Amino acid sequence: MNRRSFLKLSSTSAAIAVLPPSLLFTGCSVAQVVLDVEGVLKEAAAITQNAGQTAWSAELTQAADALQAAYSVWDQSTTSTTGQKIAALLNALVATTAIILPNDPWSALINEMVALADLALSFWPGSTSVTYSRNPHVGAVLPPVSYKDAKRRWNTLAVGPLAGAKIK
């Protein structure tokens, strides 16, 4: 087992370990899901820090912080517009993808997803692109020109072990 496989397995184990049984068997609130995902990201940051992967640890910590900030805008704000809430959510989603290395098998699909988020963000005034620019997936591919283009590009990349990600 190489270090990368070990870290993936450790992160997955940590994710399962910190998820409460109620999340696995019953419905839960959005706030609980955000707290659980944030907890997984922070535990993964601690694991990668202890493994000497300080860059990954920093990215995981920033992703957890971005998720919490997005949730605060989305849930607690009475003055945020729907567009601002969606922009905060999309930026949090993009922030979490920063931990996926550019040579990962899923990287091509992550690039497409980030391009779609960037395109969606351009629809709202004051939010012309993703704010998390240190992400290697931001700008890796141009945004699609239509939903048909997005689906075609995604399905072209979802082959082999990634075939389960195809959009029907």
C-alpha positions in Angstrom: 0.0 0.0 0.0 1.5 3.3 -1.0 1.2 6.5 1.0 -1.6 7.9 -1.2 -3.7 4.8 -0.7 -3.1 4.9 3.0 -4.2 8.5 3.2 -7.3 7.9 1.2 -8.2 4.9 3.4 -7.4 6.8 6.6 -9.6 9.7 5.5 -12.4 7.4 4.6 -12.1 5.6 7.9 -12.0 8.9 9.7 -15.1 10.0 7.8 -17.0 6.9 8.8 -15.8 7.1 12.4 -17.0 10.6 13.0 -20.4 10.2 11.4 -23.0 9.7 14.1 -25.2 6.6 13.8 -28.2 8.9 13.4 -26.8 10.2 10.1 -26.5 6.6 8.8 -30.0 5.5 9.7 -32.3 8.5 9.8 -32.8 11.9 8.4 -31.0 14.8 10.0 -30.9 18.6 9.8 -28.8 20.5 7.3 -26.9 22.0 10.2 -25.9 18.5 11.4 -24.8 17.5 8.0 -22.6 20.6 7.7 -21.1 20.0 11.2 -20.4 16.3 10.3 -18.8 17.2 7.0 -16.8 20.0 8.6 -15.7 17.4 11.3 -14.6 15.0 8.6 -12.6 17.7 6.9 -10.9 18.7 10.1 -10.1 15.1 11.1 -8.7 14.5 7.6 -6.6 17.7 8.1 -5.3 16.4 11.4 -4.4 13.0 9.8 -2.6 14.6 6.9 -0.8 17.0 9.2 0.4 14.0 11.3 1.5 12.2 8.1 3.6 15.2 7.2 1.4 16.4 4.4 1.2 20.0 5.6 -0.1 21.3 2.2 -3.0 18.9 2.2 -3.7 19.6 5.8 -3.9 23.4 5.1 -6.2 22.7 2.1 -8.5 20.5 4.2 -8.7 23.2 6.9 -9.5 25.9 4.4 -12.2 23.7 2.9 -13.7 23.2 6.4 -13.6 27.0 7.0 -15.1 27.7 3.6 -18.0 25.2 4.2 -18.7 26.8 7.6 -18.7 30.4 6.1 -21.0 29.3 3.3 -23.4 27.7 5.7 -23.5 30.8 7.8 -24.4 32.9 4.8 -26.9 30.2 3.6 -28.6 29.4 6.9 -28.4 32.4 9.2 -28.5 35.4 7.0 -31.8 37.1 6.7 -30.4 39.7 4.3 -28.7 37.4 1.8 -30.4 36.9 -1.5 -31.0 33.5 -2.9 -28.3 34.1 -5.5 -25.8 35.0 -2.7 -26.7 31.9 -0.8 -26.2 29.7 -3.9 -22.9 31.5 -4.6 -21.7 30.8 -1.1 -22.7 27.1 -1.5 -20.9 26.8 -4.9 -17.8 28.5 -3.5 -17.7 26.1 -0.6 -18.1 23.1 -2.9 -15.2 24.4 -5.1 -13.1 24.9 -2.0 -13.5 21.3 -1.0 -12.3 20.1 -4.4 -8.9 21.8 -3.9 -7.6 18.7 -2.0 -8.0 16.5 -5.1 -4.7 16.3 -6.8 -4.5 17.2 -10.5 -3.2 13.7 -11.3 -6.0 11.9 -9.4 -8.2 9.7 -11.6 -11.3 11.8 -10.7 -9.5 15.1 -11.5 -10.9 15.4 -15.0 -14.5 15.2 -13.7 -13.6 17.6 -10.8 -12.3 20.1 -13.4 -15.7 19.8 -15.2 -17.6 20.2 -12.0 -15.6 23.3 -11.0 -16.1 24.8 -14.5 -19.9 24.3 -14.1 -19.8 26.0 -10.7 -17.8 28.8 -12.2 -20.4 29.1 -15.0 -23.3 29.1 -12.5 -21.6 31.8 -10.4 -21.3 34.0 -13.4 -25.1 34.3 -13.5 -25.3 36.3 -10.3 -24.2 40.0 -10.1 -21.2 40.6 -7.9 -20.2 36.9 -8.2 -18.5 36.6 -11.6 -16.3 33.6 -10.7 -15.2 31.3 -7.9 -13.5 33.0 -5.1 -11.2 30.1 -4.1 -8.5 30.7 -6.7 -5.7 28.6 -5.2 -7.6 25.5 -6.3 -5.7 23.7 -9.2 -9.1 22.8 -10.7 -10.2 26.4 -11.1 -9.7 27.4 -14.7 -8.4 24.0 -15.7 -11.1 23.7 -18.4 -13.3 26.3 -19.9 -17.0 26.3 -18.8 -19.4 24.4 -21.0 -21.5 26.5 -23.5 -24.8 24.6 -22.8 -26.3 21.9 -20.7 -25.9 19.5 -23.6 -22.2 20.4 -23.9 -21.8 19.9 -20.2 -23.4 16.5 -20.3 -21.4 15.4 -23.4 -18.1 16.5 -21.9 -18.9 14.8 -18.5 -20.0 11.5 -20.1 -16.9 11.5 -22.4 -14.7 11.6 -19.3 -16.8 9.1 -17.2 -15.3 5.9 -18.7 -13.6 2.9 -17.2 -13.5 3.0 -13.4 -15.4 6.3 -13.5 -18.3 5.0 -15.6 -20.5 5.1 -12.5 -20.4 8.9 -12.7 -22.1 9.0 -16.1 -25.2 11.3 -16.4 -28.1 9.5 -18.0 
